[in-house]
C-alpha cells in the first residue's frame, strides 16, 4: 500500500483509502464537482472529482472505503488528487488498521494482561462481575479492543480504550501495594470499569464521534448504569459493595467541574481519580512529543489539558 505521507507530485495512484468527507460544490463557471478528503493512518489528502457523472465514478459516501485511481498534483503548495475512477470497496478488501490511528501496542497482548489482572481479584462478586464482561462476552471483548478512549484529547485511536484502562489499572495496582488503606479488589475493579461507558458515549471508528446518548448522559453516567444493570443479574451481590464500586466510577474525574457527578468520598475513588488523571496526562505528553522532532528542546507552547507551556527534557 502507498501511504499518503509518501505520495509525491506527478504520481498516478491506484489505491484504497478511507473517505473521511465528501461534499458537492460548483466551480466559478457553475459546473458541479465533488470535494473529497481521503485518509489513511499517516494523514489526509485533498481530492477532487471534476466530472462526477463520468464513467468509472461510482456512488460512495463519507466514511466508505474507496478504491481510487488518479493523478497527484499540487495546488497552492499542497498535494491534491484528481480522481479519475472510484468505487466503494467491500469488507475484506482492506485492513482498517491501515486507515485508522492504532495503538502502538499489541491489542491482544494488552487484553491478556488485563485479564491476568482480573484473575487476581479475590472477591467472588467483583471477580464474577468483571469476568461476565471481559472474559465471558465475546461481543463485548471485540468492541472493547477496537474502541478509542476519546475523540481527540488522549488515547483517541483504535485500542485506546484498552490501553488507557490497562494503564490506569496498573497505576492502581501500584497504589494498592504502597498504601495499605486501599481495598485492592475494589480499586482494581473500579479502574477496569471506569471508562466502560465510552463504548456507548463514542461511536466506533472510522467515525469516532459523540453519540446522542454520549451527548445527553456522558460516559460516567452510562458506565455506572451498565455496571448497575449487570450487578442485578448476580444473585447476592452486596448492595454496599455495589454502591462503593459505582461511586468510584461516578467520582473518577475527581472534581465536579471536570464532569464527575460526585467528588471522591472513598480512598479508592480518590486513588482512581489520580491514576486516571496521571495516565491521561502522560499519554497527552507522549503524543505531543511523538509529533515533535527528536532534537527539539524548545518550548512547544501552551497546552489546554495540562494548563501550562511545555517542552522536552534536555538529554
Secondary structure, 3 states (H helix, E strand, C coil): CCCHHHCCCCCEEEEEEEEEEEEEEECCCCCEEEEEEEEECCEEEEEEECCCCCCCECCCCCCCEEEEEEEEEEECCEEEEEEEEEEECCCCCCCHHHCCCECCCCHHHHHHHHHHHHCCCCCHHHHHHHHHHHCCCHHHHHHHHHCCCCCCCCCCCECHHHHHHHHHHHHHHHHHHHCCCCCHHHHHHHHHHCCCCHHHHECCCCCCCECHHHHHCHHHHHHHHHHHHHHCCCCCCCHHHHHHHHHHHHCCCCCHHHCCCCCCCCHHHHHHHHHHHHHHHHHHHHHHHHCCCCCCCCCCCEECCCCEECCCCCC
